[in-house]
Amino acid sequence: MTKFIGNCLATIDWNTVVKECEMSEPAYVGPGKGMETDLPELREIKEIWRKWYTRFDEGGTVAWDMFFPGKQWNSEAADQFWDFVGITEPVAIWISRIWPGRFAPIHWDVQSNEHEFNDNYRRFHCHITPPKFGHFFVVDDTAFYNEKQGNVWEWNSRKSWHAGSNCGLEPKYLLNAFGK
């Protein structure tokens, strides 16, 4: 079950961060080569995706972009986010973008160094744009639609199953983060 943490819009200028991403090439376009590795944790996700979904680069609709602090957007905003949620040992933070007509199907964010993590990590997402028609996100049993810009949610687990979709007319941006 997700838990509402609060709204960080008064603390972080998300409009500037989104503009920085808009003016940058993404660091990563997913799903990428990582889906071809043989991590045991990826096997279930790959089985589901092979059965039901097709990647954008293969003629389907599965695709997303990723942006990282210090590369495509300012690190100060990332530091402000960590302070807002009370994380003293950050591990990963990124912004995802889904273009209209594309989506990220059900998955959890498997890390290449998955063996290094335990259940003591906290996982968050933040809605960094104003609500837009067709921008949909789901985590476990909770659906998010028309969330206020700056709303921050903590997940039940770093390994929570989630998915995002864009059936609107503008790119969908979402901040993702986990740490201790």
Helices and strands as residue ranges (DSSP letters): E 3-7, H 14-22, E 28-30, G 33-36, G 40-42, H 43-52, G 56-58, E 64-67, H 75-85, E 90-98, E 103-107, G 114-116, E 122-127, E 135-139, E 142-145, E 151-154, E 162-166, E 172-179
